[in-house]
């Protein structure tokens, strides 16, 4: 593993666990066993590294979703698997990381995240349209409303009062996704009807 890769690996682990605001360049260097000079050979500042890590996470998430929707299975199976992907990812992130991503003071990171979300939303829209065309999704749903509602999930995820209701980011993401996909009905009833 190169020094650059070690810096990125350590930074990703620390950012996902503690959020990127609390993690210092010195801490990254110490845990990666590199000097500050080596760090600054690869990154101008901590924000550049944060953007790199967020970019890598975003690319991987989009790739995983593309593979999922292009793969075999019904719309419902793919939706269920998509939720599982979200749940698995949410296990690796802390509430601090989520709060840091959505912090209005982190404008460059928030703008990048919005751009990535737009790409994700386009992919999701095409997936939903396909589900409606195939008759596997409620044909009466206004997909623009569904996407708008999906976008509001970000507001819910960053709301401190919502975060306080759950013990982990995983629990919060799971609850928000279940409400979006299944409404307030028991999941088994929705899947069996």
Buried (B, 14 or more C-beta within 10 A) or exposed (E): EEBBEBBBBBBBBBBBBBBBBBBEBEBBBEBBEBEEEBBEEBBEEBEEBBBBBBEEBBEEBBEBBEEBBEEEEEBBEBBBBBBEBBBEBBEBBBBBBBBBBBBEEBEEBBEBBEEBBEEBBEBBBEBBEBBBEEEBBEEEEEBEEBBEEBEEBBEBBBBEEBBEEBEBBBBBBBBBBEEBBBEEEEEEEEEEE
